[in-house]
């Protein structure tokens, strides 16, 4: 039985290019089959906002239509085997599962997901100066390295050597969309580059800093892999390096949620007049922004700057009654 749904109409020769773009934008409707005729391909889509439509328009001509799409056959799901929905996270072809029922979940996942080549379980929390964690091999190939795709960019990731989570993908895109082609951006804790390279792809000049040598090595490889040259990669302490750029940055990204407050003063001082700082923290449910607002205002006072809050948001749940939050604020240097 066919369903009338939204789609885009493109010439047959451009169908695969537009399909990949829709997937990267998160608006391709995976539940419906693609249609085609002699001249055109009809790709099923979810809601297209102006930003997504603009990015598609940059590829070439397309027409928004309604068409009768056939539903895809439903593949067996892991929850059908387990009797419950499993909790897992995908990075490239690696599934990260909860340690308490790892073997059972791994067996179900590998039965129904051909793209999963490795299943691992964390052996503890993120810890140490370089924010890394150890994993236990559960099933499949024995490795923690993979190639992960996000918003059209490829990232070499090693989950034991440098912290990475796909759960920030939407947040990274939100920040990147604020960046202009002439902006200077300082990414104070760049990791393997998911914020830095996405912003650099939009034409910004990015200063990407990280203290972890393994993360810096992977970041350099990822810049080369994606052919992005307008990023300067620096290994070292952001407390010291950020001061070199005093009063110059249009955007400062502070994605070190457990200890970003330590770096607030150099971040504020690095921002130009009207520059934006994107500050991340882990906060309890009962006080999502109060503690961090006080820390930001204290740092601004020490820096002799005025600030204006322009956005507060919950990025993701982190632990029971705890959330990863973001606070964006403008800096006015006195």
N, C-alpha and C positions, 0 to 999 in steps of 0.2 A: 504494500500500500504506500503510495507516494504522499509526500508532505509538501505543502506550499510554504516556502521559506525564503529568507533573504539570501541573495548571492551577488557575486560580481561576474560580469560578462567580459571576457578578454579574448583576443585572437588566439588561435590554437598554438601558434608558435611561442606565445608568452605564458602559457598556462602554468608550467612547472615553476617558472620564476616568480609568478604572482602567488602560487600556492605556498612556496617557501616563505615569502614575505608575510603572508597571512599567519602562518604558523609562528614565525618569529614575533609577530605583534600580538599573538595570543587570541586572534579573532577568527581562526579557521574552525568551522563547525565539524569536528571529527565524527559526529554521529550520523552524518549524511554522506552519500556518494556524490562524486563529481559527475556532472553531465557534460556532454559534448555533441556537437554536430559537425558538419563539414567545415565550417568557418570559425566556430567559437567554442570556448570552454566556459562552463558555468561552475563557479566555485562557491560552495555554501559558506556563509559567514555568520558570525554572531554580530552584535551591534558594533557598528563602526563609528567611533567618535571623530571629531575634526582632525585631531592629531594623526590618528591612524590613516584616515583618508588622505591626508596630505602626504604621508610617507609613501602610500601606494601610488598617488599621483606622480610622485617623482620618478617612478619606474616607467610610466607610460599611461596610455589611455585605457580606461576601464569604465564600465557602466554598472551602476547599482540596479539590480533587477529582483523580481520575485519569480521563482521557478518551482516546478514540481520535482523535488529531489527524493530519491529512494533512500530509506534508512540503511545503514551498514548492518551486516550481521553481527549480533552481539557475541563477542568472544567470551570464553569462560574467564571468570575472575577469581582472584586469590580468596576473596571472601566466600565464594561458593565452596571452596575446599575447606577453609578454616571454620566456617560458620560465624565469622565475625570479620569486621574490616581491619586489616593489619595496619599498623603505623610504621611507615618507612619513608626514607628520603632518598631521592635519586641524584647522584652526581655522575654525569656521563653514563657509563654502563655499570656503575657500582651502586648497589642498594645498601643503605645503612639502616639496620634494624635494631629494635629494642633488645638488649642482652637477655632479658628474662625468658623470652620464648623464641630466641633467635633461630634455632635449628628448624622448628616447626614452620615458622614464617618463611625462612629461606627456601625450604622445599616447595611450598606453595607458590612463591614468587617465581622460582625458576621453571616451574611447570607451565605457567601461563604467560610469562614475559620473556620472549626470545631475546630482547635487547639487554637483559640483565646477564652479565658475564661473571660478576663477583658479588658476594654478599658478605658484609662485615658488620661487626657490632662494637660499639665503643667500650673501652675498658675503664674509662673514667671521664672526668670533666676536662674541658679545655683548661690548660694550666701553663705556668711558666712564663718567662719573659717573651717567648715567641708565640704564645697562644696556640700551642699544639695539643693533640691528644693521641693516645694510642688506641689501636683497634685489634680485635681478635678476628681471624679469618673464620668464616662460617661455612661458606659453600662457593663452588666455582673456582675461578683462577685466583691464585694467591698473590694479591697485589693491592696497593692503596693508590696507585697512580692511574689516571684516566684522562680522557679528553672530553670536556664539557662544553656544550653550546648554549649561549644565552644572548638573546636579542641580536642574533646574526653574527656574533663573535665567538671564536673558539678559545678555550682556556686549557692549557696543560695544568693539571691539578695533582698534587700528591697530598692526600688527606692527613698523612702523619707528619709531613714536613712543614705544611703551611695551612693555616685555617681557611676554610671556604665553606659557605653554605648557600644553596640555591634559594633559600627562603627569603633572601633579600632582593631577589631579581626585580620585583615590582618597585621596590623602594629605590633601587639603583636607577631604574628608568625614570622615576619621578624627579630625581635630582638632575639627571643628565638633560632632561627636557628644559631645565631652567638655564642651561649653559649656552652661551652664544659663541660664534666662531672666532671672535677676537678676545675672548675672556682668558684670564690667567687663573688656573685652578691649582690649589695645593691639596693633594690627597696625603694626609699626614700618616696614615697607616694603610698603605696601598695593597698589601698582600700580593696575590698573583695578578691583580689588576682589574677586577670587575667594575669598580667605579671609574678608575683612571682611564682605561682604554675606551670605555663607552663614551666618556666625555671628550676624549681626544678625537674619537671618530666624528664627533660633531664639529670639529675644527678648533676646539679650545687648545691652548698651550697648557699642558699639565705637568706639574712637578710631583712625581710619585715617590714617596718616601717609605721605607720600611727598614726595620732593624734586623729582621730575620734574613740571613744570607740565602737560605733555600727559597724563600718567597721572592727575593730580589732576582735570583737566577731564573725562576719560573716566569716572573713578570717580564724580564728581558726576552725570554723565548716567546712569550705570548704577544709582545709588541711586534716581534719579527714575524710570527706566524700570521698575524692579522694585517701586516704591512702598515703599521701605524708608526710614524716617525716623530710626530709632534708631542712626544712625552719624554721628559727628562727623568731618568730613574736614578735615585740616590739611596745608597745603603747607609743607614745611620740613625741617630736619635732625633726624632722630630722636635724635641725640646730645643735642640741646638740649631738644626737646619732651618726651621720655620723662621727664625729671627733674621735670616739673610734676606728674606722677602718682605720686610716690614713695610706696611702700607701699600702693597702692590696687588694683592689677590682679590679677584672678583668673587671667588668661591673658595671656602676652606671646608674640606670634608674630614670629619672626626669620627670615623667608624672604629672606635675602640671602646665598646659600651661599658666595660667594667672599670675603666680607669681614664676615660677621656677627660674628666674634670681636671686631672693633673696638668693637662696641656692647654687649658683654656686661655691662659694669659698670652702665650706666644701665638695662638690661633687668632685671637682678637687683634693682636698687634700686627699680624701679617695681612689682615683684611684692609682693603682700601676704604676710602669714604664711600659708604653705600654698598660695601661688599657683604656677602652673606656667608654665615657660618652654619654648617649642618652638623649638629651635635647629637651624638647617640649615647644612650644610657640604658641600664637595666633598673627598673623601678618597681616597687611594690604596688599592688592594686589600689591600696588605700591612699597612696600619695604618688600619683603618676608623674607629676611635673614639679611639685613644690620644692623638693630637695635640690633638683638640678637648676631650677630657676634661681634659687638663692646662690648657688655656686657660680652660675653665669654672671649674675649681677655683682658678686664680689670680685670676680676676675676683671669685669669691665671697669669697676671702680679703680682697681690697681693699675689698669692700663690707661686710665684717663679717657675712657671712651663712653659714649652713650649707645644704648642698644634699643632695638625695637623688635618685638617678637612678631613673626609673620606666619608661623605654622607650628602646630604641635600635633603629633600623631602617634598612634600605636603601630609599630611595624610588624610585630609578631608576638605570640606568646613565647615565653622563655622557660618558665617553670610554673608550678602551681602558684597562682596569685601573683606572678611576676611577669613583667612585659618589657620587651625591647622597645624603647620609645625614641622618637626623634624630636628635636626642637630646632627650628630654623630661626635665625635672628639676623637683622641688619645691624651693621656697625657704623656708627658715626664717630669719627676720630675728632676729639676736641682740639 
